[in-house]
Amino acid sequence: MRKGVKAVAVGGVCAVLVGGAVYGGYSFVSALSGDTVAAGQSVQVKTGPPDAGEVKDASAEFFAAWQKGDATTAASYTNFPDAARELLFSYGHDARIAGVRVTPGEATGATVPFSVKATVSYGGTSRTLAYRSRLTVVRGTNSHRALVDWAPSVVYPGLEKGDRLVTGESAAPPIRAVDRHGAVLTADAYPSLGPILDELREKYGEQAGGTPSVELRARHPETDAPDTPLVTLAKGRPGTLRTTLSASAQAAAEQAVQRFGESSLVAEQASTGEVLAVANHRDDAFNAAFLGRLAPGSTMKIVTAAALIDNGLATASGPAPCYSDLMWEGETFHNLTGMRPDQGATLADSFSRSCNTAFIKFTPKMRDETLTREAQDRFGLGRDDWKTGIPSFDGSVPAVTGPDKAADLIGQGQVQMSPLNMASVTATAMTGRFRQPVLVSQRLDHRETARARGLPAGTVAQLRQMMNRAATTGTAAAAMSGLSGSVGAKTGSAEVDGQAKSNSWFTGYRDDVAAAAMTQEGGHGGDAAGPIVAAVLRAAD
């Protein structure tokens, strides 16, 4: 909370107390540029929200200076003049934008919409730049002047803190991305691919054989995000980049994630690790499908079951009693509401019902590093060595003690995964071989992909049996209903502090396709993530 001056009532009129000097409804302070004051030079100031006249005057002064290319003066009419000056200066110099004409619209309260027309030029080529934005006028906390409330988006929509505008040759030539069958992939047709295509262009533009464009771009120096092209002055020649994606699977994924907000999905070909689809339905451009770091809930029981079998602690047909609740080192673990205890349950029974306590019961029999080693050595997780072709997260399964050791077994605690990771887990479970997921063939850039031991044939057979049972008669049956072929699945519900509903997770396979999805605050695994995965499994080739 900012420290401002104190408002007091004097004779029924609001007055401002600054250094003890109050004069009727006004206070006398001095004003410099922006929201600063200096001693010894008093001016009469107002308090409260700016009135209509002040909004009009403050915005007009800002617009006039901006149109003249006077960054310093324009910035002085904002409440953060240093930040405003830097961006406004780059607007005229680095971005090479001139001839600015601003047309204000009708103000709504303190907010003024406006349109901008200008010319951006480079190397003898010019293009018209036209867009709409808005600003809000506020009362300066210290100066009490009516000032433009500074945000980079005032200058250009979508700009965020630290962003800059630049015009010049693109850092990488444009690409013509195509799917595994040669179908062209665009952000217009497949919105989730927008940020991903930018990443692919940045990394593979030169190798794809194109020539650079001349562009006005938004640069994001405070993040790892690639530049965002805004206006093309001269088109470069795009090089063709073949991806592993399937246009039909991608289309199904785009449609499926739209059913639930904050959802992400990855589908891959299990026999190769090639990514067939990646989709996100989010308010931001974050690729949560590849970079998300969230507890995966009971989908993690695939890895846990594999660890139990590989270490001789359990078998699919061996005992794994389901208790109503169980305590480990001071923390009580429960099952989903309504689940009946079953003292005679096998591991396959408890897996298909997603009984938490059956897995928690094995905690004292496992070493602190057992789950970590299984995840790393067998499933290729948590070693920070995946090279998919774009930035990705390869999971985290740390060796822990205390209550988190038990919680990790059911995908809570300190375990973190993305849909990409869980799709890979499912592919490894159904084939026995770990094949690191890829979006672009490693033959293009000769990068070395991650390796892991994979699973013994006996473990694979038991995992497939348990996942098939979950998909046909267990917690995943409703979502997987109607899917033909060889199928298997696992549901997950991950509780998160501060959320009213758990995150919904679901992973499954059908024939040679493995897929996983996550919906934040989606509830049970079969409620939101399940239908997303099932829709893609139906369509994937």
VENTA-V976907 format. One record per residue. N is the residue number from 1. RES is the residue in three letters. SS is DSSP state (alpha for helix, beta for strand, coil for the rest). Layout:
N/RES/SS  N/RES/SS
This chain:
1/MET/coil  2/ARG/coil  3/LYS/coil  4/GLY/coil  5/VAL/coil  6/LYS/beta  7/ALA/beta  8/VAL/beta  9/ALA/beta  10/VAL/beta  11/GLY/coil  12/GLY/coil  13/VAL/beta  14/CYS/beta  15/ALA/beta  16/VAL/beta  17/LEU/beta  18/VAL/beta  19/GLY/coil  20/GLY/coil  21/ALA/beta  22/VAL/coil  23/TYR/beta  24/GLY/coil  25/GLY/coil  26/TYR/beta  27/SER/beta  28/PHE/beta  29/VAL/beta  30/SER/coil  31/ALA/coil  32/LEU/coil  33/SER/coil  34/GLY/coil  35/ASP/coil  36/THR/coil  37/VAL/coil  38/ALA/coil  39/ALA/coil  40/GLY/coil  41/GLN/coil  42/SER/coil  43/VAL/beta  44/GLN/beta  45/VAL/beta  46/LYS/coil  47/THR/coil  48/GLY/coil  49/PRO/coil  50/PRO/coil  51/ASP/coil  52/ALA/alpha  53/GLY/alpha  54/GLU/alpha  55/VAL/alpha  56/LYS/alpha  57/ASP/alpha  58/ALA/alpha  59/SER/alpha  60/ALA/alpha  61/GLU/alpha  62/PHE/alpha  63/PHE/alpha  64/ALA/alpha  65/ALA/alpha  66/TRP/alpha  67/GLN/alpha  68/LYS/coil  69/GLY/coil  70/ASP/coil  71/ALA/alpha  72/THR/alpha  73/THR/alpha  74/ALA/alpha  75/ALA/alpha  76/SER/alpha  77/TYR/coil  78/THR/beta  79/ASN/coil  80/PHE/coil  81/PRO/alpha  82/ASP/alpha  83/ALA/alpha  84/ALA/alpha  85/ARG/alpha  86/GLU/alpha  87/LEU/alpha  88/LEU/alpha  89/PHE/alpha  90/SER/alpha  91/TYR/alpha  92/GLY/alpha  93/HIS/coil  94/ASP/coil  95/ALA/coil  96/ARG/coil  97/ILE/beta  98/ALA/beta  99/GLY/beta  100/VAL/beta  101/ARG/beta  102/VAL/beta  103/THR/beta  104/PRO/beta  105/GLY/coil  106/GLU/coil  107/ALA/coil  108/THR/beta  109/GLY/coil  110/ALA/coil  111/THR/beta  112/VAL/beta  113/PRO/beta  114/PHE/beta  115/SER/beta  116/VAL/beta  117/LYS/beta  118/ALA/beta  119/THR/beta  120/VAL/beta  121/SER/beta  122/TYR/beta  123/GLY/coil  124/GLY/coil  125/THR/beta  126/SER/beta  127/ARG/beta  128/THR/beta  129/LEU/beta  130/ALA/beta  131/TYR/beta  132/ARG/beta  133/SER/beta  134/ARG/beta  135/LEU/beta  136/THR/beta  137/VAL/beta  138/VAL/beta  139/ARG/beta  140/GLY/coil  141/THR/coil  142/ASN/coil  143/SER/coil  144/HIS/coil  145/ARG/coil  146/ALA/beta  147/LEU/beta  148/VAL/beta  149/ASP/coil  150/TRP/coil  151/ALA/coil  152/PRO/alpha  153/SER/alpha  154/VAL/alpha  155/VAL/alpha  156/TYR/coil  157/PRO/coil  158/GLY/coil  159/LEU/coil  160/GLU/coil  161/LYS/coil  162/GLY/coil  163/ASP/beta  164/ARG/beta  165/LEU/beta  166/VAL/beta  167/THR/beta  168/GLY/beta  169/GLU/beta  170/SER/coil  171/ALA/coil  172/ALA/coil  173/PRO/coil  174/PRO/coil  175/ILE/beta  176/ARG/beta  177/ALA/beta  178/VAL/beta  179/ASP/coil  180/ARG/coil  181/HIS/coil  182/GLY/coil  183/ALA/coil  184/VAL/beta  185/LEU/coil  186/THR/coil  187/ALA/coil  188/ASP/coil  189/ALA/coil  190/TYR/coil  191/PRO/coil  192/SER/coil  193/LEU/alpha  194/GLY/alpha  195/PRO/alpha  196/ILE/alpha  197/LEU/alpha  198/ASP/alpha  199/GLU/alpha  200/LEU/alpha  201/ARG/alpha  202/GLU/alpha  203/LYS/alpha  204/TYR/alpha  205/GLY/coil  206/GLU/coil  207/GLN/coil  208/ALA/coil  209/GLY/coil  210/GLY/coil  211/THR/coil  212/PRO/coil  213/SER/coil  214/VAL/beta  215/GLU/beta  216/LEU/beta  217/ARG/beta  218/ALA/beta  219/ARG/beta  220/HIS/beta  221/PRO/coil  222/GLU/coil  223/THR/coil  224/ASP/coil  225/ALA/coil  226/PRO/coil  227/ASP/coil  228/THR/beta  229/PRO/beta  230/LEU/beta  231/VAL/beta  232/THR/beta  233/LEU/beta  234/ALA/beta  235/LYS/coil  236/GLY/coil  237/ARG/coil  238/PRO/coil  239/GLY/beta  240/THR/beta  241/LEU/beta  242/ARG/beta  243/THR/coil  244/THR/coil  245/LEU/coil  246/SER/coil  247/ALA/alpha  248/SER/alpha  249/ALA/alpha  250/GLN/alpha  251/ALA/alpha  252/ALA/alpha  253/ALA/alpha  254/GLU/alpha  255/GLN/alpha  256/ALA/alpha  257/VAL/alpha  258/GLN/coil  259/ARG/coil  260/PHE/coil  261/GLY/coil  262/GLU/coil  263/SER/beta  264/SER/beta  265/LEU/beta  266/VAL/beta  267/ALA/beta  268/GLU/beta  269/GLN/beta  270/ALA/coil  271/SER/coil  272/THR/coil  273/GLY/coil  274/GLU/beta  275/VAL/beta  276/LEU/beta  277/ALA/beta  278/VAL/beta  279/ALA/beta  280/ASN/beta  281/HIS/beta  282/ARG/coil  283/ASP/coil  284/ASP/coil  285/ALA/coil  286/PHE/coil  287/ASN/coil  288/ALA/alpha  289/ALA/alpha  290/PHE/alpha  291/LEU/alpha  292/GLY/coil  293/ARG/coil  294/LEU/beta  295/ALA/coil  296/PRO/coil  297/GLY/alpha  298/SER/alpha  299/THR/alpha  300/MET/alpha  301/LYS/alpha  302/ILE/alpha  303/VAL/alpha  304/THR/alpha  305/ALA/alpha  306/ALA/alpha  307/ALA/alpha  308/LEU/alpha  309/ILE/alpha  310/ASP/alpha  311/ASN/coil  312/GLY/coil  313/LEU/coil  314/ALA/coil  315/THR/coil  316/ALA/coil  317/SER/coil  318/GLY/coil  319/PRO/beta  320/ALA/coil  321/PRO/coil  322/CYS/beta  323/TYR/coil  324/SER/coil  325/ASP/beta  326/LEU/beta  327/MET/beta  328/TRP/beta  329/GLU/coil  330/GLY/coil  331/GLU/beta  332/THR/beta  333/PHE/beta  334/HIS/beta  335/ASN/coil  336/LEU/coil  337/THR/coil  338/GLY/coil  339/MET/coil  340/ARG/coil  341/PRO/coil  342/ASP/beta  343/GLN/coil  344/GLY/coil  345/ALA/coil  346/THR/beta  347/LEU/alpha  348/ALA/alpha  349/ASP/alpha  350/SER/alpha  351/PHE/alpha  352/SER/alpha  353/ARG/alpha  354/SER/coil  355/CYS/coil  356/ASN/alpha  357/THR/alpha  358/ALA/alpha  359/PHE/alpha  360/ILE/alpha  361/LYS/coil  362/PHE/coil  363/THR/alpha  364/PRO/alpha  365/LYS/alpha  366/MET/coil  367/ARG/coil  368/ASP/coil  369/GLU/coil  370/THR/alpha  371/LEU/alpha  372/THR/alpha  373/ARG/alpha  374/GLU/alpha  375/ALA/alpha  376/GLN/alpha  377/ASP/alpha  378/ARG/alpha  379/PHE/coil  380/GLY/coil  381/LEU/coil  382/GLY/coil  383/ARG/coil  384/ASP/coil  385/ASP/coil  386/TRP/coil  387/LYS/coil  388/THR/coil  389/GLY/coil  390/ILE/coil  391/PRO/coil  392/SER/coil  393/PHE/coil  394/ASP/coil  395/GLY/coil  396/SER/beta  397/VAL/coil  398/PRO/coil  399/ALA/coil  400/VAL/coil  401/THR/coil  402/GLY/coil  403/PRO/alpha  404/ASP/alpha  405/LYS/alpha  406/ALA/alpha  407/ALA/alpha  408/ASP/alpha  409/LEU/alpha  410/ILE/coil  411/GLY/coil  412/GLN/coil  413/GLY/coil  414/GLN/coil  415/VAL/coil  416/GLN/beta  417/MET/beta  418/SER/coil  419/PRO/alpha  420/LEU/alpha  421/ASN/alpha  422/MET/alpha  423/ALA/alpha  424/SER/alpha  425/VAL/alpha  426/THR/alpha  427/ALA/alpha  428/THR/alpha  429/ALA/alpha  430/MET/alpha  431/THR/alpha  432/GLY/coil  433/ARG/coil  434/PHE/coil  435/ARG/coil  436/GLN/coil  437/PRO/coil  438/VAL/beta  439/LEU/coil  440/VAL/coil  441/SER/coil  442/GLN/coil  443/ARG/coil  444/LEU/coil  445/ASP/coil  446/HIS/coil  447/ARG/coil  448/GLU/coil  449/THR/coil  450/ALA/coil  451/ARG/coil  452/ALA/coil  453/ARG/coil  454/GLY/coil  455/LEU/coil  456/PRO/coil  457/ALA/alpha  458/GLY/alpha  459/THR/alpha  460/VAL/alpha  461/ALA/alpha  462/GLN/alpha  463/LEU/alpha  464/ARG/alpha  465/GLN/alpha  466/MET/alpha  467/MET/alpha  468/ASN/alpha  469/ARG/alpha  470/ALA/alpha  471/ALA/alpha  472/THR/alpha  473/THR/coil  474/GLY/coil  475/THR/coil  476/ALA/coil  477/ALA/alpha  478/ALA/alpha  479/ALA/alpha  480/MET/alpha  481/SER/coil  482/GLY/coil  483/LEU/coil  484/SER/coil  485/GLY/coil  486/SER/coil  487/VAL/beta  488/GLY/beta  489/ALA/beta  490/LYS/beta  491/THR/beta  492/GLY/beta  493/SER/beta  494/ALA/beta  495/GLU/coil  496/VAL/coil  497/ASP/coil  498/GLY/coil  499/GLN/coil  500/ALA/coil  501/LYS/coil  502/SER/coil  503/ASN/beta  504/SER/beta  505/TRP/beta  506/PHE/beta  507/THR/beta  508/GLY/beta  509/TYR/beta  510/ARG/beta  511/ASP/coil  512/ASP/coil  513/VAL/beta  514/ALA/beta  515/ALA/beta  516/ALA/beta  517/ALA/beta  518/MET/beta  519/THR/beta  520/GLN/coil  521/GLU/coil  522/GLY/coil  523/GLY/coil  524/HIS/coil  525/GLY/coil  526/GLY/coil  527/ASP/coil  528/ALA/coil  529/ALA/alpha  530/GLY/alpha  531/PRO/alpha  532/ILE/alpha  533/VAL/alpha  534/ALA/alpha  535/ALA/alpha  536/VAL/alpha  537/LEU/alpha  538/ARG/alpha  539/ALA/alpha  540/ALA/coil  541/ASP/coil
